[in-house]
Amino acid sequence: MTHHNLRVPITFLSLLFALALQLPSQTTQTATDNLPYKDASLPVDQRVSDLLKRMTLEEKATMLAGSGWMESAPIPRLGIPAIKMADGPLGVRSWMGSSAITNAANAPKITSTSFPSGVAMAATWNTDLVQREGQAIAQETKALGRDMILGPTVNINRIPLWGRNFEGYGEDPYLAAQLGVAYIKGVQGEGVIPSVKHFAANNEEFERHRLDEKIDERALHEIYLPAFKAAVQQADVWTVMSAYEKVNGKYCAENDYLLTDILKNEFGFKGFVISDWASTYSTAPTVNAGMDLEMPGGPPLHAMLKRPQTIMSGNSGGWLEADKVLAEIKAGHITEATIDDNVGRILRVLILSGLMEHPHSPGGEVDTPEQRKIALEGATEGIVLLKNQNSLLPLDPVKIHSIAVIGPDALVARTGGGGSSLVRPDHAISPLEGIQKRVGSAIQVTSAPGVGMEGEDATHDTPEARAADLKQATDIASKADVAIIVVGRYNKNESEGFDVKTMDLPAGQDELIQAVEKANPHTVVVLNTGDPVTMSKWLDTTPALLDMWYGGQEGGNAIAAILFGDANPSGKLPVSLPRKFEDSPGAKTYPGQNLHTDYAEGIYVGYRYYDTKNVEPQFPFGFGLSYTTFEYSDLKLARITFAGKNPIWNFTINVRNTGQRSGADVVQLYVHDGHSKIDRPAHELKGFSRVELNPGESKTIELQLDNSAFQYWSPTTKQWTLDPGTFEIQVGASSRDIRLKAPVQIGR
Ligand code: BGC
């Protein structure tokens, strides 16, 4: 086609375009399709500003509040679709109502794959796997007709009793950041919208709608914000969910310091902020602080606001409904420019996710063999071998003829903690079922609950029933070659909405372990819980101990694979396990008084506290045994490269499998600063690498550090600061098993 020939259609098209602008936009499809905001070839910002110009103030105000329990407000006149959401983050949960309604046993099920809890995924230290999990969850989200998945959870495990510890990625900000970024990339890569949550510092459930947390700026920047910063700067995350509680006197939903100064200005966040469900308390202050979308909305919110439980718990909402927002604009308390910013952010995400082109992202599948395989890989790689005296594990199916499988978490699949993250799969494998499937008829498997799960079944709670349960358990244990006890909690006593009441195992479980160990010296204890538990009553006499966390629907298959050595344990603790609650750094101020709590430990959270203040945990951060052994050597600063003007220090380490089995190890790099002007933790994790090795094989791994690995956040200058000098690079297999050290000069 010549240039001359082109002229006619272009002129004709411009005429059509001009005509279209004069007509109501719904009259012809062609007219709408030619509007700049619909043109995928134009830059996002241009499309956003074009669309904003076409919206009335009323339409803009409408977009600030949800239209249903899990839907944002559509503007059909302009082809702006509703964003259809679902919880997250451990699979796709029913979006038909609150977890109290949809998690009930008799509620209609939305079947989707139940992935391992966040803390189990964190124990894999496998960013590639977490990214594939994010992708699989996004595909299920799309297939189920939803556009947005409410996760990942990246809040830090500060308090061992937090009811939602199972959901997040552990106690270390660097690890949580890397895994959060991986999850987000997996989700956004599918055109599905994630929501990194809860911004910021949702670290206990106690009075979560009223609690005011006093947190110093350094602790915020070094501990509670890095995972959100990475989500913005490394994954360009599309949405951030604010948290329920107050931080330094202001509700997170109207915290201008958090939402505007830090998230939007300092981190450069361009997406939209969404409120946690029913967590707003004002109109103008909330909008002006940087809240873009209040959820939920419409009739479900109004029904909720009328319930006495809502008032009792302290939920509140409906403040960003159009009439309230318009009244505040009229009164001069909110400017139209602010509303343009709010709406522009939502439009931006609608465009980036492709939802402006097609009101729902097409494609995806639910609960496929491939998705279940990812869930199984996560559950398996996340299991941590904590103790293995005389190599009791792995069990040799040739030498063993009988196994007794015991415990309140053995016969039932306890897939996850409770609340908005609980996914209800089509079928979940209990440890008993996994073991039976693994051994077939070759080994005799007997089973007994041993003790009723506290709070689950009153008929097991009487002294007589307890004695009978215990007797049955010790009887079968004494007759078997090996006893496997699976203890822990479940979604009714470890959940969103309240904290776990004690670090002790639920009633009768310590006694069960003690009695079974007496009946059979070849006893393996398996923990099935998200929070740490006290082990002092039995650990010394327990020959083998595994932590399987909540493993999702494949947990039972995963634990069977580890017990019999089909998979070599490679999970490493993403959280320190203290000996007792009182040893943990936040214990002194938990849960707070008069609805105030002070994060008095500052930056000394998790191993930063235990390793600096010399408090011995039961098991340290990063720890996990294997059926093989690994040796580290040759820690070197191989080269310095540059990203623009910024130096990158490239360290190499040689890792060798010195044992008899193939397996994976996680090499951890910590930085120690012995010279800085202010106090710093003994060391901080700044790099890690998961490496698979055959027996005798060795590999050289490379870990890269940039300036940020050496910086602290200065409360005086309110900036990230690097004090030049000699830092120590430490390489180890846990925060307390440092095997190689090397000095490095930085900034001179
Ligand atoms: C939780 C959020 C969740 C939301 C919607 C809230 O109670 O804190 O994590 O996404 O409910 O179910």
Residues whose N, C-alpha, C, O or C-beta is under 5 A from the ligand:
A	BS01	BGC	D87 L150 D276 W277 S420
